[in-house]
Amino acid sequence: MKRKVAKIGPSTLMISLPSKWCKHFNIQKGAELDIEEQGSELKIKTEGNKAQHEITIDIRNLNERTIKWILGVPNKKGYDIINVLHNANQLNLVNDSFKNIYIGFVITDQTEEKTVFKKVSLETKEEFDPILRRTFLITVSLAEKVVNNLKDRNHKKLKEHLSLERTNNLLVDHCHRLLVKFGYQNYEKTSFYFLLCWNLEKLADEYKYLINYFSNKND
């Protein structure tokens, strides 16, 4: 992306900011931006909140598995207000899915035909590393508990650890959301960390499959 330099007054040079970037981060006239000099480069940063992005999704007439996948996508894509159109008999599924998908959201409106999820907690890029570390610890704990139960042939206790797998999913989704909204602090590594989080979720899935298989077997 290139910008032409304009001259304002006898000694002031100016370039325009990309309109898409300004809209994304809610940059308006009078806003203050941080500018860092890095050799031949200038880094422009804003700590302001993004404008809230809203989306409407329709899950009517979809099966349960598809609904769970679809409900998770707007969260990971960084939407702050999510309107869900559903049938009356899908209400319990929507509410149950909400508990296992969204961090920092509340239900602000709900009828038999529509539910509105809204982000109410403040998000910052600095929270990514602590949440990623917690995701690692949760995944290691899940692995250790499953392996120990299998060694002891204590198959009946395996299902007690499924909550760790669900926590893994919740944290990975939030990590993906933060990467989409802010990128990683070293932006060139954003794709790497996105893939790393995705693999942590897939690893936890493997232990979930072990739990489901062995918990149904007789010792």
C-alpha positions as a Python dict, from the first residue, in 0.01 Angstrom:
ca = {
    (1, 'M'): (0, 0, 0),
    (2, 'K'): (150, 332, -107),
    (3, 'R'): (51, 687, -13),
    (4, 'K'): (162, 1017, -169),
    (5, 'V'): (311, 1277, 61),
    (6, 'A'): (134, 1613, 63),
    (7, 'K'): (276, 1943, 189),
    (8, 'I'): (77, 2152, 436),
    (9, 'G'): (221, 2493, 503),
    (10, 'P'): (587, 2580, 457),
    (11, 'S'): (738, 2277, 636),
    (12, 'T'): (472, 2019, 728),
    (13, 'L'): (442, 1696, 532),
    (14, 'M'): (130, 1476, 553),
    (15, 'I'): (7, 1137, 431),
    (16, 'S'): (-349, 999, 451),
    (17, 'L'): (-446, 697, 658),
    (18, 'P'): (-624, 402, 491),
    (19, 'S'): (-1000, 449, 535),
    (20, 'K'): (-1061, 77, 597),
    (21, 'W'): (-808, 78, 882),
    (22, 'C'): (-958, 393, 1032),
    (23, 'K'): (-1308, 247, 1020),
    (24, 'H'): (-1189, -83, 1166),
    (25, 'F'): (-1032, 91, 1467),
    (26, 'N'): (-1290, 370, 1491),
    (27, 'I'): (-1032, 644, 1418),
    (28, 'Q'): (-1198, 983, 1387),
    (29, 'K'): (-1092, 1347, 1368),
    (30, 'G'): (-903, 1447, 1683),
    (31, 'A'): (-797, 1093, 1774),
    (32, 'E'): (-446, 1045, 1913),
    (33, 'L'): (-216, 785, 1760),
    (34, 'D'): (122, 656, 1877),
    (35, 'I'): (404, 681, 1623),
    (36, 'E'): (731, 492, 1672),
    (37, 'E'): (1043, 554, 1465),
    (38, 'Q'): (1216, 229, 1363),
    (39, 'G'): (1499, 327, 1131),
    (40, 'S'): (1352, 391, 789),
    (41, 'E'): (1009, 280, 910),
    (42, 'L'): (731, 446, 1109),
    (43, 'K'): (492, 233, 1314),
    (44, 'I'): (148, 383, 1376),
    (45, 'K'): (-54, 232, 1660),
    (46, 'T'): (-385, 294, 1826),
    (47, 'E'): (-498, 169, 2165),
    (48, 'G'): (-856, 274, 2108),
    (49, 'N'): (-1141, 20, 2087),
    (50, 'K'): (-1266, -88, 1751),
    (51, 'A'): (-1609, 10, 1637),
    (52, 'Q'): (-1849, -267, 1731),
    (53, 'H'): (-1917, -499, 1440),
    (54, 'E'): (-2253, -669, 1410),
    (55, 'I'): (-2374, -974, 1220),
    (56, 'T'): (-2696, -1173, 1186),
    (57, 'I'): (-2690, -1550, 1136),
    (58, 'D'): (-2984, -1779, 1063),
    (59, 'I'): (-2971, -2128, 1212),
    (60, 'R'): (-3333, -2225, 1150),
    (61, 'N'): (-3377, -2571, 997),
    (62, 'L'): (-3010, -2664, 1053),
    (63, 'N'): (-2896, -2977, 1238),
    (64, 'E'): (-2729, -2962, 1579),
    (65, 'R'): (-2373, -3026, 1461),
    (66, 'T'): (-2395, -2756, 1193),
    (67, 'I'): (-2544, -2509, 1442),
    (68, 'K'): (-2253, -2552, 1684),
    (69, 'W'): (-2004, -2487, 1405),
    (70, 'I'): (-2189, -2181, 1275),
    (71, 'L'): (-2237, -2023, 1617),
    (72, 'G'): (-1864, -2028, 1680),
    (73, 'V'): (-1758, -1854, 1358),
    (74, 'P'): (-1870, -1492, 1429),
    (75, 'N'): (-1690, -1500, 1764),
    (76, 'K'): (-1362, -1610, 1607),
    (77, 'K'): (-1401, -1351, 1331),
    (78, 'G'): (-1419, -1072, 1588),
    (79, 'Y'): (-1785, -971, 1580),
    (80, 'D'): (-1909, -789, 1890),
    (81, 'I'): (-2287, -813, 1839),
    (82, 'I'): (-2426, -1143, 1709),
    (83, 'N'): (-2795, -1176, 1625),
    (84, 'V'): (-2906, -1539, 1601),
    (85, 'L'): (-3232, -1625, 1427),
    (86, 'H'): (-3369, -1959, 1545),
    (87, 'N'): (-3682, -2167, 1601),
    (88, 'A'): (-3845, -2199, 1944),
    (89, 'N'): (-3734, -2562, 1977),
    (90, 'Q'): (-3367, -2457, 1924),
    (91, 'L'): (-3358, -2218, 2220),
    (92, 'N'): (-3200, -2464, 2466),
    (93, 'L'): (-2934, -2557, 2211),
    (94, 'V'): (-2850, -2190, 2156),
    (95, 'N'): (-2818, -2127, 2530),
    (96, 'D'): (-2606, -2438, 2589),
    (97, 'S'): (-2378, -2352, 2297),
    (98, 'F'): (-2339, -1996, 2426),
    (99, 'K'): (-2182, -2124, 2750),
    (100, 'N'): (-1922, -2327, 2560),
    (101, 'I'): (-1831, -2076, 2288),
    (102, 'Y'): (-1823, -1717, 2408),
    (103, 'I'): (-1592, -1545, 2658),
    (104, 'G'): (-1695, -1198, 2772),
    (105, 'F'): (-2036, -1202, 2600),
    (106, 'V'): (-2382, -1168, 2754),
    (107, 'I'): (-2728, -1234, 2616),
    (108, 'T'): (-2887, -889, 2588),
    (109, 'D'): (-3215, -991, 2427),
    (110, 'Q'): (-3392, -1322, 2371),
    (111, 'T'): (-3725, -1434, 2230),
    (112, 'E'): (-3840, -1765, 2086),
    (113, 'E'): (-3725, -1646, 1743),
    (114, 'K'): (-3411, -1445, 1813),
    (115, 'T'): (-3117, -1422, 2056),
    (116, 'V'): (-2868, -1134, 2073),
    (117, 'F'): (-2515, -1191, 2205),
    (118, 'K'): (-2308, -882, 2287),
    (119, 'K'): (-1944, -844, 2385),
    (120, 'V'): (-1921, -650, 2712),
    (121, 'S'): (-1563, -709, 2829),
    (122, 'L'): (-1268, -504, 2709),
    (123, 'E'): (-1018, -692, 2494),
    (124, 'T'): (-650, -614, 2449),
    (125, 'K'): (-373, -778, 2252),
    (126, 'E'): (-173, -822, 2575),
    (127, 'E'): (-407, -1092, 2699),
    (128, 'F'): (-317, -1330, 2418),
    (129, 'D'): (6, -1471, 2569),
    (130, 'P'): (-146, -1549, 2913),
    (131, 'I'): (-447, -1718, 2752),
    (132, 'L'): (-224, -1920, 2520),
    (133, 'R'): (-18, -2032, 2819),
    (134, 'R'): (-335, -2135, 3001),
    (135, 'T'): (-443, -2330, 2693),
    (136, 'F'): (-114, -2522, 2698),
    (137, 'L'): (-156, -2602, 3068),
    (138, 'I'): (-516, -2719, 3021),
    (139, 'T'): (-410, -2943, 2731),
    (140, 'V'): (-120, -3094, 2929),
    (141, 'S'): (-349, -3156, 3226),
    (142, 'L'): (-604, -3328, 2999),
    (143, 'A'): (-333, -3552, 2852),
    (144, 'E'): (-190, -3649, 3190),
    (145, 'K'): (-528, -3735, 3341),
    (146, 'V'): (-636, -3945, 3044),
    (147, 'V'): (-305, -4133, 3026),
    (148, 'N'): (-305, -4204, 3400),
    (149, 'N'): (-663, -4333, 3391),
    (150, 'L'): (-580, -4559, 3099),
    (151, 'K'): (-271, -4693, 3275),
    (152, 'D'): (-482, -4770, 3582),
    (153, 'R'): (-761, -4910, 3363),
    (154, 'N'): (-993, -4671, 3540),
    (155, 'H'): (-1213, -4615, 3237),
    (156, 'K'): (-1512, -4497, 3436),
    (157, 'K'): (-1335, -4176, 3540),
    (158, 'L'): (-1240, -4076, 3187),
    (159, 'K'): (-1555, -3876, 3111),
    (160, 'E'): (-1482, -3652, 3408),
    (161, 'H'): (-1207, -3494, 3199),
    (162, 'L'): (-1424, -3389, 2904),
    (163, 'S'): (-1470, -3051, 3072),
    (164, 'L'): (-1098, -2985, 3011),
    (165, 'E'): (-1145, -3049, 2640),
    (166, 'R'): (-1436, -2803, 2632),
    (167, 'T'): (-1222, -2545, 2814),
    (168, 'N'): (-950, -2599, 2556),
    (169, 'N'): (-1200, -2523, 2278),
    (170, 'L'): (-1321, -2210, 2455),
    (171, 'L'): (-970, -2074, 2504),
    (172, 'V'): (-856, -2157, 2151),
    (173, 'D'): (-1159, -1977, 2005),
    (174, 'H'): (-1074, -1671, 2214),
    (175, 'C'): (-711, -1684, 2103),
    (176, 'H'): (-824, -1694, 1741),
    (177, 'R'): (-1054, -1398, 1806),
    (178, 'L'): (-768, -1191, 1952),
    (179, 'L'): (-539, -1275, 1659),
    (180, 'V'): (-806, -1174, 1407),
    (181, 'K'): (-877, -845, 1587),
    (182, 'F'): (-525, -738, 1683),
    (183, 'G'): (-272, -972, 1527),
    (184, 'Y'): (22, -1099, 1732),
    (185, 'Q'): (257, -842, 1888),
    (186, 'N'): (515, -946, 1629),
    (187, 'Y'): (268, -925, 1341),
    (188, 'E'): (472, -1147, 1109),
    (189, 'K'): (410, -1438, 1349),
    (190, 'T'): (31, -1401, 1353),
    (191, 'S'): (-31, -1688, 1110),
    (192, 'F'): (209, -1913, 1302),
    (193, 'Y'): (26, -1857, 1631),
    (194, 'F'): (-314, -1900, 1466),
    (195, 'L'): (-201, -2243, 1341),
    (196, 'L'): (-44, -2326, 1678),
    (197, 'C'): (-375, -2263, 1856),
    (198, 'W'): (-564, -2465, 1597),
    (199, 'N'): (-331, -2762, 1656),
    (200, 'L'): (-377, -2737, 2032),
    (201, 'E'): (-750, -2779, 1977),
    (202, 'K'): (-695, -3075, 1745),
    (203, 'L'): (-464, -3235, 2002),
    (204, 'A'): (-731, -3204, 2270),
    (205, 'D'): (-979, -3361, 2026),
    (206, 'E'): (-763, -3674, 2008),
    (207, 'Y'): (-790, -3718, 2385),
    (208, 'K'): (-1164, -3662, 2360),
    (209, 'Y'): (-1183, -3948, 2110),
    (210, 'L'): (-983, -4170, 2348),
    (211, 'I'): (-1221, -4081, 2632),
    (212, 'N'): (-1530, -4160, 2426),
    (213, 'Y'): (-1384, -4489, 2303),
    (214, 'F'): (-1246, -4633, 2627),
    (215, 'S'): (-1520, -4508, 2857),
    (216, 'N'): (-1760, -4738, 2672),
    (217, 'K'): (-1537, -5043, 2709),
    (218, 'N'): (-1547, -5288, 2994),
    (219, 'D'): (-1235, -5321, 3208),
}
